[in-house]
Amino acid sequence: MISSSINFRNAMLSPQKTLYIKIEIFDSQMSYIKEITKQVKDDLGSLKIDGDSPIRRSFKLTLDNSLGEFIFGENNLIWIDKRLKLYVGLKAWNSGIEYVPLGLFVLTDPEDNHTLEGKDTTINAVDKAYFLTGNRGKFVNEQIIETGAKITDAIKTIASQVGEKMFNFDNVIDTVPYELTYSGDSNRWDAMKELAILAKCTLFYDTYGYLRLKKIDLNKFETEPSVWEYKYGSPSEKLYAGNIRQFNDSNLANHIRVLGGSSDTAEVIYDLIVDEDDLVYGDLWTDNPYSIQKIGQVTYFHNNSNPDSLITNEDEAKWRAKFELMNRLGFIENVSLTISPNYLHDVDDVIWIQDEENGIDGSKYLIKSIDLPLSPSTMNIDVLKYERVLENWDFI
């Protein structure tokens, strides 16, 4: 959730407000150049946030170029060496403009248009994972991560090769269990993500442009409160506009098999099965709606049933199995939510939705993607329903 003052929240909920967009332009070394501020009356473009993509944030914005100030070129204001900070601002009738940040971006693929209707420039921008993926993310020289190296140091070393200096890492003390080698066929982001998973973390660029390493807590949905509530029919509800529900069985699995080892032969094998007759864990699965007794056995083979070289012992295999089971039983209902723009949401926010007329009797949901129009119109959020699989994942 993006931080804001209570005045911004009140303005967001008010039917009488004015929307503004602000872009701060910097050079490649983050030296400030110029600010562009515009009151928004028409459709200017949109901001997309996707929690499943390495490049989590991207936006497209169209500006009036009738004066020619936004023509792109090597020595111009608009060029691919620029960095952009995007903000959205709201002004209520009785207050000034307050802005909240929507991300730090790299300018890519600018486009100038000159037609009978006039001249405009379209700005396309993506977050800094852009430098760590695709052709820009290829290792030029062989990269060796030595046994015992701190994973946080290894990730920072790789990211610093493209000039990254902004880091926000949780306190992670895990080390690399054996030597890892990456070559020109390897991608920096894939290598960093591999290291993050080894430390049981997620990796992404946050709203402020920091490379974020965040510990995964399998129990967080039991303890983490929702950041916003949407309740259909509530007199105080001002943003909710409807939803579409869909059960997603393509991701469903109640049997997880994890193989570990550095060769073709598995050195570690671990199975986690939602089996009510299991002699050890059977009580955990009693009356579980997804047990093999109720829906049959649906198996997910981690790493395509090949030994995962990042898994070296049973504890690591067990954690991976629990992580996969949580995602394949805990999040199997997709909901596309339509609301009036809430500029404070981010992916991985936990929200509460209640719409009993569409089968939602009040539950926690996890935001996975956002399509936010940079205009006064509704926005779409894709969320996953959280289903409690276990009271406490540490029991296994």
SULLIN-V138085 format. One record per residue. N is the residue number from 1. RES is the residue in three letters. PSI is psi in degrees with one decimal (* if undefined). Layout:
n=N res=RES psi=PSI
n=N res=RES psi=PSI
//
This chain:
n=1 res=MET psi=132.5
n=2 res=ILE psi=135.2
n=3 res=SER psi=146.0
n=4 res=SER psi=170.2
n=5 res=SER psi=165.4
n=6 res=ILE psi=-28.2
n=7 res=ASN psi=-38.8
n=8 res=PHE psi=-42.7
n=9 res=ARG psi=-42.8
n=10 res=ASN psi=-39.9
n=11 res=ALA psi=-38.8
n=12 res=MET psi=-34.0
n=13 res=LEU psi=-9.7
n=14 res=SER psi=139.3
n=15 res=PRO psi=-15.6
n=16 res=GLN psi=94.7
n=17 res=LYS psi=160.3
n=18 res=THR psi=134.7
n=19 res=LEU psi=136.9
n=20 res=TYR psi=151.0
n=21 res=ILE psi=136.4
n=22 res=LYS psi=134.3
n=23 res=ILE psi=126.1
n=24 res=GLU psi=129.8
n=25 res=ILE psi=133.0
n=26 res=PHE psi=160.0
n=27 res=ASP psi=-174.9
n=28 res=SER psi=-17.6
n=29 res=GLN psi=12.9
n=30 res=MET psi=31.8
n=31 res=SER psi=129.8
n=32 res=TYR psi=138.0
n=33 res=ILE psi=-54.3
n=34 res=LYS psi=156.8
n=35 res=GLU psi=136.3
n=36 res=ILE psi=122.2
n=37 res=THR psi=136.3
n=38 res=LYS psi=131.9
n=39 res=GLN psi=135.5
n=40 res=VAL psi=121.1
n=41 res=LYS psi=-30.2
n=42 res=ASP psi=-179.3
n=43 res=ASP psi=118.1
n=44 res=LEU psi=-19.2
n=45 res=GLY psi=-155.1
n=46 res=SER psi=157.2
n=47 res=LEU psi=129.8
n=48 res=LYS psi=134.6
n=49 res=ILE psi=121.5
n=50 res=ASP psi=111.9
n=51 res=GLY psi=-12.2
n=52 res=ASP psi=-2.0
n=53 res=SER psi=142.4
n=54 res=PRO psi=-45.4
n=55 res=ILE psi=97.5
n=56 res=ARG psi=-36.2
n=57 res=ARG psi=137.6
n=58 res=SER psi=149.5
n=59 res=PHE psi=156.8
n=60 res=LYS psi=129.5
n=61 res=LEU psi=132.3
n=62 res=THR psi=126.5
n=63 res=LEU psi=145.3
n=64 res=ASP psi=122.9
n=65 res=ASN psi=30.7
n=66 res=SER psi=-26.7
n=67 res=LEU psi=-3.1
n=68 res=GLY psi=8.6
n=69 res=GLU psi=-14.2
n=70 res=PHE psi=16.4
n=71 res=ILE psi=127.7
n=72 res=PHE psi=152.1
n=73 res=GLY psi=163.4
n=74 res=GLU psi=-33.9
n=75 res=ASN psi=18.3
n=76 res=ASN psi=172.1
n=77 res=LEU psi=-39.5
n=78 res=ILE psi=108.2
n=79 res=TRP psi=163.3
n=80 res=ILE psi=0.3
n=81 res=ASP psi=4.5
n=82 res=LYS psi=154.0
n=83 res=ARG psi=146.1
n=84 res=LEU psi=136.8
n=85 res=LYS psi=126.9
n=86 res=LEU psi=134.1
n=87 res=TYR psi=152.2
n=88 res=VAL psi=139.1
n=89 res=GLY psi=147.3
n=90 res=LEU psi=143.1
n=91 res=LYS psi=114.5
n=92 res=ALA psi=167.2
n=93 res=TRP psi=-26.3
n=94 res=ASN psi=22.6
n=95 res=SER psi=170.8
n=96 res=GLY psi=-177.1
n=97 res=ILE psi=131.9
n=98 res=GLU psi=132.3
n=99 res=TYR psi=147.2
n=100 res=VAL psi=147.5
n=101 res=PRO psi=144.5
n=102 res=LEU psi=-1.7
n=103 res=GLY psi=162.8
n=104 res=LEU psi=130.7
n=105 res=PHE psi=161.0
n=106 res=VAL psi=131.7
n=107 res=LEU psi=128.7
n=108 res=THR psi=152.8
n=109 res=ASP psi=52.9
n=110 res=PRO psi=155.1
n=111 res=GLU psi=126.7
n=112 res=ASP psi=138.0
n=113 res=ASN psi=128.9
n=114 res=HIS psi=106.4
n=115 res=THR psi=-177.3
n=116 res=LEU psi=-23.2
n=117 res=GLU psi=-13.5
n=118 res=GLY psi=-163.6
n=119 res=LYS psi=136.4
n=120 res=ASP psi=163.6
n=121 res=THR psi=132.4
n=122 res=THR psi=124.5
n=123 res=ILE psi=127.6
n=124 res=ASN psi=135.4
n=125 res=ALA psi=148.8
n=126 res=VAL psi=161.1
n=127 res=ASP psi=175.6
n=128 res=LYS psi=-4.4
n=129 res=ALA psi=-17.2
n=130 res=TYR psi=-37.1
n=131 res=PHE psi=-11.1
n=132 res=LEU psi=2.8
n=133 res=THR psi=169.8
n=134 res=GLY psi=-150.2
n=135 res=ASN psi=-30.3
n=136 res=ARG psi=-21.2
n=137 res=GLY psi=3.1
n=138 res=LYS psi=139.8
n=139 res=PHE psi=129.4
n=140 res=VAL psi=-42.6
n=141 res=ASN psi=159.5
n=142 res=GLU psi=132.3
n=143 res=GLN psi=122.2
n=144 res=ILE psi=124.3
n=145 res=ILE psi=114.8
n=146 res=GLU psi=153.5
n=147 res=THR psi=131.9
n=148 res=GLY psi=-5.9
n=149 res=ALA psi=141.1
n=150 res=LYS psi=134.6
n=151 res=ILE psi=-37.5
n=152 res=THR psi=-41.2
n=153 res=ASP psi=-39.4
n=154 res=ALA psi=-43.0
n=155 res=ILE psi=-42.6
n=156 res=LYS psi=-37.3
n=157 res=THR psi=-45.2
n=158 res=ILE psi=-45.0
n=159 res=ALA psi=-34.2
n=160 res=SER psi=-17.6
n=161 res=GLN psi=-20.1
n=162 res=VAL psi=16.3
n=163 res=GLY psi=8.4
n=164 res=GLU psi=133.5
n=165 res=LYS psi=-3.7
n=166 res=MET psi=110.5
n=167 res=PHE psi=142.1
n=168 res=ASN psi=92.9
n=169 res=PHE psi=138.4
n=170 res=ASP psi=165.3
n=171 res=ASN psi=96.7
n=172 res=VAL psi=125.6
n=173 res=ILE psi=2.5
n=174 res=ASP psi=149.6
n=175 res=THR psi=165.1
n=176 res=VAL psi=124.9
n=177 res=PRO psi=-18.4
n=178 res=TYR psi=167.2
n=179 res=GLU psi=132.9
n=180 res=LEU psi=136.4
n=181 res=THR psi=130.3
n=182 res=TYR psi=138.2
n=183 res=SER psi=-169.3
n=184 res=GLY psi=-19.7
n=185 res=ASP psi=-9.5
n=186 res=SER psi=156.1
n=187 res=ASN psi=134.9
n=188 res=ARG psi=-42.9
n=189 res=TRP psi=-42.1
n=190 res=ASP psi=-40.1
n=191 res=ALA psi=-43.8
n=192 res=MET psi=-39.2
n=193 res=LYS psi=-38.9
n=194 res=GLU psi=-43.4
n=195 res=LEU psi=-38.3
n=196 res=ALA psi=-44.8
n=197 res=ILE psi=-36.7
n=198 res=LEU psi=-31.7
n=199 res=ALA psi=11.0
n=200 res=LYS psi=49.6
n=201 res=CYS psi=163.6
n=202 res=THR psi=156.6
n=203 res=LEU psi=130.9
n=204 res=PHE psi=166.9
n=205 res=TYR psi=129.9
n=206 res=ASP psi=-177.0
n=207 res=THR psi=-30.3
n=208 res=TYR psi=5.6
n=209 res=GLY psi=11.3
n=210 res=TYR psi=142.4
n=211 res=LEU psi=118.2
n=212 res=ARG psi=124.2
n=213 res=LEU psi=115.0
n=214 res=LYS psi=127.9
n=215 res=LYS psi=140.7
n=216 res=ILE psi=123.8
n=217 res=ASP psi=111.0
n=218 res=LEU psi=-17.9
n=219 res=ASN psi=8.1
n=220 res=LYS psi=-28.4
n=221 res=PHE psi=-18.6
n=222 res=GLU psi=-28.9
n=223 res=THR psi=-22.6
n=224 res=GLU psi=123.2
n=225 res=PRO psi=156.5
n=226 res=SER psi=146.2
n=227 res=VAL psi=-14.4
n=228 res=TRP psi=148.1
n=229 res=GLU psi=132.5
n=230 res=TYR psi=116.8
n=231 res=LYS psi=111.3
n=232 res=TYR psi=133.0
n=233 res=GLY psi=-8.3
n=234 res=SER psi=133.7
n=235 res=PRO psi=-26.4
n=236 res=SER psi=-5.8
n=237 res=GLU psi=122.9
n=238 res=LYS psi=-10.3
n=239 res=LEU psi=-29.1
n=240 res=TYR psi=135.3
n=241 res=ALA psi=3.9
n=242 res=GLY psi=172.4
n=243 res=ASN psi=161.4
n=244 res=ILE psi=124.2
n=245 res=ARG psi=146.9
n=246 res=GLN psi=129.0
n=247 res=PHE psi=131.1
n=248 res=ASN psi=97.1
n=249 res=ASP psi=0.2
n=250 res=SER psi=-22.0
n=251 res=ASN psi=-1.5
n=252 res=LEU psi=136.6
n=253 res=ALA psi=137.6
n=254 res=ASN psi=9.3
n=255 res=HIS psi=117.2
n=256 res=ILE psi=127.2
n=257 res=ARG psi=128.5
n=258 res=VAL psi=128.2
n=259 res=LEU psi=138.2
n=260 res=GLY psi=155.5
n=261 res=GLY psi=158.5
n=262 res=SER psi=7.7
n=263 res=SER psi=-176.4
n=264 res=ASP psi=-19.1
n=265 res=THR psi=126.1
n=266 res=ALA psi=129.6
n=267 res=GLU psi=-20.0
n=268 res=VAL psi=132.3
n=269 res=ILE psi=128.1
n=270 res=TYR psi=131.7
n=271 res=ASP psi=133.0
n=272 res=LEU psi=115.5
n=273 res=ILE psi=133.5
n=274 res=VAL psi=83.8
n=275 res=ASP psi=113.9
n=276 res=GLU psi=-18.0
n=277 res=ASP psi=5.1
n=278 res=ASP psi=131.9
n=279 res=LEU psi=-24.5
n=280 res=VAL psi=-49.3
n=281 res=TYR psi=8.8
n=282 res=GLY psi=-38.4
n=283 res=ASP psi=-28.2
n=284 res=LEU psi=-27.1
n=285 res=TRP psi=6.5
n=286 res=THR psi=125.6
n=287 res=ASP psi=20.7
n=288 res=ASN psi=128.0
n=289 res=PRO psi=-12.1
n=290 res=TYR psi=16.9
n=291 res=SER psi=158.6
n=292 res=ILE psi=-23.2
n=293 res=GLN psi=-28.2
n=294 res=LYS psi=-39.7
n=295 res=ILE psi=4.8
n=296 res=GLY psi=172.3
n=297 res=GLN psi=122.6
n=298 res=VAL psi=111.9
n=299 res=THR psi=136.1
n=300 res=TYR psi=124.3
n=301 res=PHE psi=108.8
n=302 res=HIS psi=140.2
n=303 res=ASN psi=35.9
n=304 res=ASN psi=36.0
n=305 res=SER psi=16.6
n=306 res=ASN psi=149.2
n=307 res=PRO psi=130.9
n=308 res=ASP psi=116.4
n=309 res=SER psi=-15.9
n=310 res=LEU psi=-10.0
n=311 res=ILE psi=114.7
n=312 res=THR psi=-9.8
n=313 res=ASN psi=174.3
n=314 res=GLU psi=-34.7
n=315 res=ASP psi=-41.3
n=316 res=GLU psi=-38.3
n=317 res=ALA psi=-39.5
n=318 res=LYS psi=-44.1
n=319 res=TRP psi=-42.8
n=320 res=ARG psi=-39.6
n=321 res=ALA psi=-42.0
n=322 res=LYS psi=-40.9
n=323 res=PHE psi=-45.0
n=324 res=GLU psi=-40.9
n=325 res=LEU psi=-40.2
n=326 res=MET psi=-43.9
n=327 res=ASN psi=-26.1
n=328 res=ARG psi=-9.5
n=329 res=LEU psi=-27.9
n=330 res=GLY psi=-20.8
n=331 res=PHE psi=76.6
n=332 res=ILE psi=5.1
n=333 res=GLU psi=118.8
n=334 res=ASN psi=139.4
n=335 res=VAL psi=128.6
n=336 res=SER psi=113.4
n=337 res=LEU psi=132.7
n=338 res=THR psi=126.0
n=339 res=ILE psi=161.8
n=340 res=SER psi=148.8
n=341 res=PRO psi=125.6
n=342 res=ASN psi=101.7
n=343 res=TYR psi=0.2
n=344 res=LEU psi=-8.6
n=345 res=HIS psi=151.7
n=346 res=ASP psi=159.6
n=347 res=VAL psi=151.2
n=348 res=ASP psi=1.1
n=349 res=ASP psi=143.1
n=350 res=VAL psi=123.2
n=351 res=ILE psi=166.5
n=352 res=TRP psi=130.1
n=353 res=ILE psi=136.3
n=354 res=GLN psi=116.7
n=355 res=ASP psi=83.4
n=356 res=GLU psi=-22.7
n=357 res=GLU psi=-10.1
n=358 res=ASN psi=26.5
n=359 res=GLY psi=11.1
n=360 res=ILE psi=103.7
n=361 res=ASP psi=14.2
n=362 res=GLY psi=98.7
n=363 res=SER psi=162.6
n=364 res=LYS psi=143.7
n=365 res=TYR psi=149.8
n=366 res=LEU psi=124.6
n=367 res=ILE psi=127.3
n=368 res=LYS psi=-31.3
n=369 res=SER psi=154.5
n=370 res=ILE psi=136.1
n=371 res=ASP psi=100.3
n=372 res=LEU psi=112.2
n=373 res=PRO psi=138.5
n=374 res=LEU psi=56.1
n=375 res=SER psi=165.3
n=376 res=PRO psi=74.8
n=377 res=SER psi=171.8
n=378 res=THR psi=156.7
n=379 res=MET psi=158.1
n=380 res=ASN psi=138.0
n=381 res=ILE psi=129.1
n=382 res=ASP psi=124.8
n=383 res=VAL psi=160.3
n=384 res=LEU psi=133.6
n=385 res=LYS psi=135.7
n=386 res=TYR psi=120.3
n=387 res=GLU psi=123.7
n=388 res=ARG psi=113.1
n=389 res=VAL psi=-42.5
n=390 res=LEU psi=150.4
n=391 res=GLU psi=-38.8
n=392 res=ASN psi=117.0
n=393 res=TRP psi=-17.2
n=394 res=ASP psi=-9.3
n=395 res=PHE psi=-20.0
n=396 res=ILE psi=*
//
